[in-house]
Amino acid sequence: MTTEQAPTETAETGIVTREVISTEESSEGPAELRAALKREQDENADMRSEMLELRLQAIGLTSESMLGKAIAKEYKGSLDQDSVTAYAESEYGYEGTTEVTPPEVEVTERLEELNKVSEPVTPAEPVDRAAETVAKVLDPDATIEDAEASMNAKLAQYIEEHVPT
């Protein structure tokens, strides 16, 4: 059964419309409609939490921090930035920050601080370090050149004995 409503005119456009209301039964039963409603409500809740997370990040909070968790759990108001900021200030006294420092800047600043405190160390070439170590083990008074020559001779001897030609 279908019923038709009386014609209505829109004041802004002057267009006359008729709304048709169907009273025939839908192919979807109440269970399917409830499931669809639940899916929509869950999706809306997810989008709301994502928006609130963005608003919290803008004032210097995250949902991982204790205060951020509390606000995310309790806040039910509008998701515009001013409302979220006002709520954080009025309920928790949090004034927040509007300046967000990117992680790269923080890392660079930290490295600069560390360089001021300590002298930069330039590592020696690995071959030089190995040669010095071997030289000290073989003969503490030997030079690096003597140690390299000794290592090359021992390597050649090992190759002759163990590697088939």
Secondary structure, DSSP 8 states (H G I E B T S, - for coil): -EEE---EE-TTT--EE--EEE-S--SS-HHHHHHHHHHHHHHHHHHHHHHHHHHHHHTT--TTSHHHHHHHHH--S--SHHHHHHHHHHHH-----S----HHHHHHHHHHHHHHHS-------HHHHHHHHHHHHH-TT--HHHHHHHHHHHHHHHHHHHS--
